[in-house]
Amino acid sequence: MTLGSDAQPPFSVALRGDQQPTSIARLQDVSGSGDGGVILVDVIDPQGIVVWVNQAQCELSGQLTQDVIGKPLESIYTAESAREIRALLANPPQDARLPPMELALRRPNGRSLPVIAAGRFRRLPTSDAWELQFNKIDFGPMARRV
């Protein structure tokens, strides 16, 4: 799949665990917003493996970072959400951006955490493969305000 000349520059998530490329460290800087809201972020590789997740997402979902890094996306998303994401990984949109969508994160207690997610595909610098970055907000508090 070719995105054309207006594609965003790629960033690499080839490092795992505590090692973080500069651009991943920058994702941590946007983890919180001024109004007390929190942005949840994860990055998934083309095979559906979680390669990075921010601390805010781990805290809100009740999972430890080391329990999700390197694991299939089903370790953090519900079965229905995982199916949707895998379909996107198999057939990324031409413009590499995803419209806002409702997904659900898994919690260890068996309950799900509904989120609103916006995603984008980024080309890996070492190949023609893509990774998927999701930025999410907890849908629960937002739904109660509506």
Rosetta silent file (secondary structure, phi, psi, omega in degrees, C-alpha in Angstrom):
SEQUENCE: MTLGSDAQPPFSVALRGDQQPTSIARLQDVSGSGDGGVILVDVIDPQGIVVWVNQAQCELSGQLTQDVIGKPLESIYTAESAREIRALLANPPQDARLPPMELALRRPNGRSLPVIAAGRFRRLPTSDAWELQFNKIDFGPMARRV
SCORE:     score description
SCORE:     0.000 S_00000001
   1 L     0.000  132.688 -179.207    0.000    0.000    0.000 S_00000001
   2 L  -113.438  133.655 -177.400    1.378    3.402   -0.954 S_00000001
   3 L   -95.833  -21.786 -178.696    0.390    6.563    0.846 S_00000001
   4 L    95.216 -177.895 -172.114    1.937    9.183   -1.406 S_00000001
   5 L   -75.184  -17.346 -179.316    4.067   12.199   -0.684 S_00000001
   6 L   -88.685    7.744  179.674    1.799   13.713    1.979 S_00000001
   7 L   -64.314  145.955  178.605    2.266   10.736    4.309 S_00000001
   8 L   -70.209  148.748  177.716    3.458   11.565    7.801 S_00000001
   9 L   -63.462  142.777 -177.066    7.064   10.713    8.639 S_00000001
  10 L   -76.853  161.011  168.506    7.348    7.305   10.273 S_00000001
  11 L  -129.634  158.082 -174.128    8.503    6.556   13.753 S_00000001
  12 L  -106.280  138.521  172.136   10.012    3.343   14.957 S_00000001
  13 L  -122.804   31.644 -178.156    8.811    1.102   17.740 S_00000001
  14 L   -64.716  -26.173  178.679   11.362   -1.592   17.059 S_00000001
  15 L   -79.137  148.523 -178.184   12.600   -1.306   20.639 S_00000001
  16 L  -120.036  162.816  172.680   10.653   -3.167   23.294 S_00000001
  17 L    66.501 -129.805 -175.719   10.091   -2.790   27.015 S_00000001
  18 L   -75.347  -16.044  179.153   11.959   -0.037   28.827 S_00000001
  19 L   -77.930  130.311 -177.917   13.811    1.084   25.693 S_00000001
  20 L  -135.022  123.866  172.747   11.958    3.949   24.043 S_00000001
  21 L   -65.251  159.392 -176.642   12.743    5.773   20.842 S_00000001
  22 H   -53.906  -43.361 -177.233   12.467    9.539   21.089 S_00000001
  23 H   -66.249  -32.399  175.728    9.117    9.671   19.313 S_00000001
  24 H   -67.561  -41.343  178.002    7.611    7.154   21.742 S_00000001
  25 H   -59.593  -35.689  177.659    8.868    9.274   24.626 S_00000001
  26 H   -65.694  -30.652  176.814    7.044   12.215   23.027 S_00000001
  27 H   -61.386  -34.838  179.516    3.813   10.199   23.139 S_00000001
  28 H   -64.004  -30.137 -179.025    4.171   10.127   26.908 S_00000001
  29 H   -65.932  -23.158 -179.272    4.168   13.929   26.941 S_00000001
  30 L  -101.173   15.540 -177.395    0.577   13.970   25.621 S_00000001
  31 L   -67.316  -23.208 -179.909   -0.680   11.392   28.131 S_00000001
  32 E  -127.544  154.841  177.346   -2.564   13.976   30.130 S_00000001
  33 L  -119.385  165.312 -175.150   -4.606   17.001   29.237 S_00000001
  34 L   -64.482  -23.461 -176.446   -5.195   20.203   31.144 S_00000001
  35 L   -92.452   13.368  178.729   -8.789   19.348   32.102 S_00000001
  36 L    90.583   -7.149  176.553   -7.878   16.197   33.997 S_00000001
  37 L   -72.646  160.615 -177.906   -8.667   13.890   31.078 S_00000001
  38 E  -127.254  136.601  175.084   -6.191   11.220   30.118 S_00000001
  39 L   -97.203  125.543  178.271   -5.135   10.080   26.675 S_00000001
  40 E   -97.879  133.968 -175.251   -4.551    6.341   26.431 S_00000001
  41 E  -133.900  137.105  168.694   -2.055    5.267   23.784 S_00000001
  42 E  -142.661  158.574  178.189   -0.901    1.957   22.355 S_00000001
  43 E  -127.588  131.289 -176.200    1.031    0.900   19.283 S_00000001
  44 E  -121.981  133.538 -179.308    0.371   -2.403   17.520 S_00000001
  45 L   -81.227  174.617 -175.723    2.642   -3.994   14.924 S_00000001
  46 L   -60.875  -22.873  178.795    1.439   -5.546   11.622 S_00000001
  47 L   -88.699    1.562  179.750    1.100   -8.991   13.249 S_00000001
  48 L    85.275   22.776  179.381   -1.194   -7.637   15.959 S_00000001
  49 E   -98.520  134.612  177.505    1.439   -7.569   18.714 S_00000001
  50 E   -73.757  119.896 -179.195    1.408   -4.745   21.264 S_00000001
  51 E  -106.533  -15.784  176.858    4.782   -3.008   21.000 S_00000001
  52 E  -161.155  145.315  175.873    4.111   -0.027   23.259 S_00000001
  53 E  -149.018  139.380 -178.777    1.466    1.174   25.697 S_00000001
  54 L   -82.123  161.907 -175.972    1.503    4.258   27.895 S_00000001
  55 H   -63.027  -36.224 -179.526    1.311    4.111   31.670 S_00000001
  56 H   -59.843  -41.056  179.279   -2.069    5.876   31.769 S_00000001
  57 H   -66.319  -41.701  178.960   -3.658    3.080   29.745 S_00000001
  58 H   -62.215  -44.191 -179.071   -2.143    0.420   31.973 S_00000001
  59 H   -64.270  -44.784 -177.423   -3.346    2.153   35.114 S_00000001
  60 H   -70.004  -34.060 -179.491   -6.884    2.704   33.828 S_00000001
  61 H   -87.806  -10.843  177.974   -7.231   -0.826   32.455 S_00000001
  62 L    78.948   24.010  179.651   -5.615   -2.412   35.525 S_00000001
  63 L  -115.884  153.890  177.085   -2.844   -4.155   33.604 S_00000001
  64 L   -90.184  142.845 -179.881    0.918   -4.027   34.027 S_00000001
  65 H   -52.611  -46.910 -176.553    3.060   -2.831   31.121 S_00000001
  66 H   -66.351  -16.943  178.500    5.201   -5.968   31.215 S_00000001
  67 H   -85.352  -10.950 -178.271    2.048   -8.104   30.937 S_00000001
  68 H  -117.800  -28.727  179.312    0.993   -6.572   27.594 S_00000001
  69 L   -64.087  129.868  179.745    4.172   -5.603   25.714 S_00000001
  70 L    83.997    0.738 -179.472    4.991   -8.319   23.197 S_00000001
  71 L  -102.097  159.940  176.262    1.568   -9.961   23.591 S_00000001
  72 E   -61.329  152.810 -178.227   -1.239  -10.219   21.007 S_00000001
  73 H   -59.205  -20.597  176.238   -3.656   -7.277   20.923 S_00000001
  74 H   -64.058  -14.629  177.798   -6.292   -9.583   22.433 S_00000001
  75 H   -74.853  -18.721  179.098   -4.424   -9.137   25.727 S_00000001
  76 L  -120.210  -18.784 -179.769   -5.653   -5.527   25.945 S_00000001
  77 E  -111.616  151.217  175.140   -8.765   -5.395   23.737 S_00000001
  78 L   -65.121  165.250 -177.919  -12.048   -7.297   24.005 S_00000001
  79 H   -58.361  -43.837 -179.229  -12.689  -10.004   21.394 S_00000001
  80 H   -64.332  -44.863  178.528  -15.010   -7.780   19.339 S_00000001
  81 H   -64.923  -40.420  179.247  -12.570   -4.853   19.341 S_00000001
  82 H   -61.291  -41.042  177.074   -9.665   -7.162   18.513 S_00000001
  83 H   -61.068  -42.961  178.494  -11.558   -8.476   15.463 S_00000001
  84 H   -61.828  -43.695 -178.504  -12.144   -4.904   14.259 S_00000001
  85 H   -67.489  -42.385  178.987   -8.477   -4.003   14.717 S_00000001
  86 H   -62.390  -36.851  176.454   -7.248   -7.164   12.973 S_00000001
  87 H   -63.272  -38.907  177.335   -9.525   -6.344   10.012 S_00000001
  88 H   -67.530  -40.003  178.000   -7.924   -2.890    9.847 S_00000001
  89 H   -63.170  -35.005 -179.676   -4.426   -4.377   10.027 S_00000001
  90 H   -74.316  -25.680 -175.901   -5.299   -6.674    7.125 S_00000001
  91 L  -145.603   74.385 -178.284   -6.669   -3.832    5.007 S_00000001
  92 L   -63.477  148.111  178.002   -5.388   -0.370    6.065 S_00000001
  93 L   -67.995  154.992 -177.319   -7.220    2.653    4.630 S_00000001
  94 L   -58.668  -38.998 -176.503   -5.585    4.525    1.738 S_00000001
  95 L   -88.744    3.138  176.202   -5.008    7.713    3.737 S_00000001
  96 L    69.501    3.740  179.680   -3.589    5.800    6.750 S_00000001
  97 E  -112.001  146.154  178.278   -6.031    7.498    9.144 S_00000001
  98 L  -110.610  140.429  175.143   -8.947    5.910   10.914 S_00000001
  99 L   -69.405  159.567  176.348  -12.133    7.737   11.817 S_00000001
 100 L   -54.793  140.001 -178.250  -13.034    7.834   15.520 S_00000001
 101 E  -143.844  156.198  176.333  -14.378    4.488   16.622 S_00000001
 102 E   -91.203  127.008  175.798  -15.678    2.813   19.741 S_00000001
 103 E  -129.660  173.244  176.981  -13.442    0.087   21.140 S_00000001
 104 E  -137.559  129.838  175.713  -13.246   -1.666   24.489 S_00000001
 105 E   -88.233  148.540  176.577  -10.180   -2.457   26.572 S_00000001
 106 E   -84.031  145.438  172.770  -10.047   -5.621   28.667 S_00000001
 107 L  -118.758  149.733 -179.175   -9.694   -5.409   32.412 S_00000001
 108 L   -59.091  -26.437 -178.284   -8.364   -8.226   34.603 S_00000001
 109 L   -80.192    3.932  178.449  -11.663   -8.357   36.518 S_00000001
 110 L    91.663  -12.036  177.500  -13.487   -9.417   33.336 S_00000001
 111 L   -85.331  158.705  178.539  -15.187   -6.075   32.796 S_00000001
 112 E  -106.768  159.584  178.366  -14.463   -3.943   29.764 S_00000001
 113 E  -116.711  104.904 -179.424  -13.485   -0.286   29.552 S_00000001
 114 E   -70.466  137.102 -179.925  -15.253    1.484   26.668 S_00000001
 115 E  -136.211  155.775  168.785  -13.074    4.020   24.834 S_00000001
 116 E  -101.644  126.881 -174.651  -13.300    6.337   21.853 S_00000001
 117 E  -122.580  141.989  169.427  -10.250    5.732   19.667 S_00000001
 118 E  -121.552  134.848 -176.160   -8.634    7.550   16.786 S_00000001
 119 E  -130.564  163.501  174.968   -5.921    5.687   14.947 S_00000001
 120 E  -151.654  146.165  176.288   -3.331    6.093   12.257 S_00000001
 121 E   -92.902  142.261  176.666   -0.998    3.804   10.423 S_00000001
 122 E  -130.042  136.521  178.688    2.697    4.604   10.243 S_00000001
 123 E   -73.676  133.788  174.998    5.227    2.987    7.957 S_00000001
 124 L   -71.776  137.402 -174.781    8.057    1.194    9.752 S_00000001
 125 L   -67.655  -21.484 -175.291   11.383    2.728    8.692 S_00000001
 126 L   -98.049    0.158 -179.055   13.059   -0.633    8.057 S_00000001
 127 L  -159.490 -177.140  175.770   10.388   -2.179    5.816 S_00000001
 128 L   -89.488    7.407 -178.468    7.188   -1.591    3.894 S_00000001
 129 L   -78.207  162.413 -179.185    5.175   -2.795    6.885 S_00000001
 130 E  -119.368  152.427  170.054    2.863   -0.589    8.923 S_00000001
 131 E  -119.864  158.336 -176.244    2.205   -0.199   12.625 S_00000001
 132 E  -117.487  124.292  177.023   -1.001    1.118   14.118 S_00000001
 133 E  -108.084  127.198  175.535   -1.113    3.807   16.801 S_00000001
 134 E  -112.007  129.972  169.919   -4.347    4.317   18.741 S_00000001
 135 E  -109.177  129.175 -172.026   -5.023    7.398   20.869 S_00000001
 136 E  -134.494  155.476  168.852   -8.022    6.836   23.113 S_00000001
 137 E  -126.417  149.670  178.332  -10.135    8.473   25.791 S_00000001
 138 E   -64.254  119.659 -177.867  -12.244    6.714   28.376 S_00000001
 139 H   -76.388  -23.817 -177.104  -15.779    6.724   26.956 S_00000001
 140 H   -56.473  -59.365  179.918  -17.391    6.109   30.348 S_00000001
 141 H   -61.104  -36.890  179.732  -17.041    9.609   31.827 S_00000001
 142 H   -65.900  -40.537 -179.507  -17.828   11.184   28.463 S_00000001
 143 H   -66.000  -34.688  179.917  -21.005    9.123   28.075 S_00000001
 144 H   -70.538  -26.157  179.751  -22.177   10.158   31.542 S_00000001
 145 H   -80.086  -22.535 -175.376  -21.765   13.854   30.600 S_00000001
 146 L   -78.699    0.000    0.000  -23.849   13.557   27.404 S_00000001
